[in-house]
Amino acid sequence: MEMLFKLIKVDFKLLMREFLVVFFSIFFPVFMILMFGGIYGNKPTPFFGGFGSVDVMIPSYLGVIIAVNGLMSLPLTLVEYRDKKILKRLMATPLKSIYIIISQLIVNFVLTLIGLILLIIFGKIIFNLHFYGNIVLFLITFIISTFSIFSIGFLIASLVSDVRVASTIAYIIYFPMLFLSGATIPLESMPKFMLNIAKILPLTYIVDLFKRTWLNSDISWIKTNLTFQMDFIVLIIILIISFLISIYKFKWYYD
């Protein structure tokens, strides 16, 4: 376990040197909150169902943080490690191979958590952010959503051997999700044909779950709310299928 902790420490230091990952995980969501919160404030408005704009935007922007760590940081790091033969060399050491995967999961999960905490701190201090939901249900949603997106990242890493190709695929997946899932631009303002596109994006279901669990403290509706149940089912299916394919296809090195 000591070796795992050392690996996590090294991986986290390396991750914090990645400007794009750190920017989109920490600074970009905070900047968006400061900008749009400064424009619209956080007073209840009918446009957001009687909630303040910041109260709605915070759970939405959390999707941005999860996506950048799961779709860009995680797969690109693993592909780069394999491309540079780092994974192959590590397999010749006493370090267990699985520790590499565990370390990447942990460091990206921690960075996601840091991004969430900073969003909440800035939202609360500057805009008097409100949390109306059930904390346990929200945390369950956070964990399932995070690992569902992480599983897509592992899938990319398992199917792609070249860093440049992996980067292209990551960007192609990430940016449509960023703008069409409701993570940055409210779905309420989108035309119908864009809403249909949003339905095929996993991040759309994550943003919807975060909003529902952030803005509603009464969990009795869960048993009858089909949309909520479908969101969870979609994410769990993505998680299971992506991880199973990744386990089958992942290679530690290419000859």
Residue pairs with C-beta under 8 A, 6 or more apart in sequence:
3 94
3 95
3 96
3 99
4 96
4 99
4 102
4 103
7 95
7 99
7 100
7 103
8 103
8 106
8 107
11 77
11 103
11 104
11 107
12 107
12 110
12 111
14 77
15 21
15 22
15 73
15 77
15 107
15 108
15 111
16 22
18 73
20 68
20 72
21 68
21 69
21 72
21 73
21 111
22 111
24 64
24 65
24 68
24 72
25 65
25 68
25 69
25 73
25 111
25 112
25 114
25 115
26 65
26 111
26 114
26 115
26 118
28 64
29 61
29 62
29 64
29 65
29 115
29 118
29 119
30 118
30 119
30 122
32 57
32 61
32 64
32 184
33 54
33 57
33 58
33 61
33 119
33 122
33 123
33 127
34 122
34 126
36 53
36 54
36 57
37 53
37 54
37 57
37 123
37 126
37 127
40 53
40 54
41 52
41 53
41 54
41 127
42 52
42 53
42 54
42 55
42 127
42 128
42 129
42 130
43 52
44 50
44 51
44 52
45 51
45 52
45 53
47 188
48 55
48 56
48 186
48 188
49 56
49 215
51 130
51 132
51 215
52 127
52 130
54 123
54 127
54 129
55 129
55 130
55 132
55 214
55 215
56 186
56 211
56 215
58 119
58 120
58 123
58 129
58 214
59 207
59 210
59 211
59 213
59 214
59 215
60 182
60 183
60 184
60 186
60 207
60 210
60 211
61 119
61 183
61 184
62 115
62 116
62 119
62 142
62 210
63 145
63 177
63 181
63 182
63 183
63 203
63 206
63 207
63 210
64 178
64 183
64 184
65 112
65 115
65 116
65 119
66 112
66 145
66 146
66 149
66 203
66 206
67 149
67 174
67 177
67 178
67 183
67 203
68 174
69 108
69 109
69 111
69 112
69 149
69 150
70 108
70 146
70 149
70 150
70 152
70 153
71 149
71 152
71 153
71 156
71 170
71 173
71 174
71 177
72 153
72 170
72 171
72 174
73 108
73 111
73 153
74 104
74 105
74 108
74 150
74 153
74 154
74 157
75 153
75 154
75 156
75 157
75 160
75 166
75 170
76 163
76 166
76 167
76 170
77 104
78 87
78 100
78 104
78 154
78 157
79 156
79 157
79 160
79 161
79 162
79 163
79 166
80 86
80 163
81 87
81 100
82 88
82 157
82 161
82 251
82 252
82 253
82 254
83 161
83 162
83 163
85 253
87 97
87 100
87 252
87 253
88 252
88 253
90 97
90 100
91 97
91 252
91 253
97 252
101 154
105 147
105 150
108 150
109 146
109 150
112 146
116 142
120 129
123 129
131 138
131 214
132 214
132 215
132 216
132 217
133 212
133 213
133 214
133 215
133 216
133 217
134 213
134 216
134 217
134 219
137 213
137 219
137 222
138 210
138 213
138 214
141 209
141 210
141 213
142 210
144 232
144 235
144 236
144 239
145 206
145 209
145 210
145 235
147 239
148 202
148 206
148 235
148 236
148 238
148 239
148 242
149 202
149 203
149 206
151 238
151 239
151 242
151 243
151 246
152 173
152 202
152 238
152 242
153 170
154 242
154 243
154 246
154 250
155 242
155 245
155 246
156 166
156 169
156 170
156 173
157 166
157 246
157 250
158 245
158 246
158 247
158 248
158 249
158 250
158 251
159 245
159 249
160 166
160 169
161 251
161 254
176 197
176 201
177 183
177 201
177 202
177 203
177 204
178 184
178 203
179 185
180 190
180 194
180 197
180 198
180 201
180 204
181 187
181 198
181 201
181 203
181 204
181 206
181 207
182 198
182 204
182 207
182 208
183 203
183 207
187 195
187 198
187 204
190 198
198 204
202 234
202 235
202 238
205 230
205 231
205 234
205 235
206 231
206 235
208 227
208 231
209 228
209 231
209 232
209 235
212 225
212 228
212 231
221 228
222 228
222 229
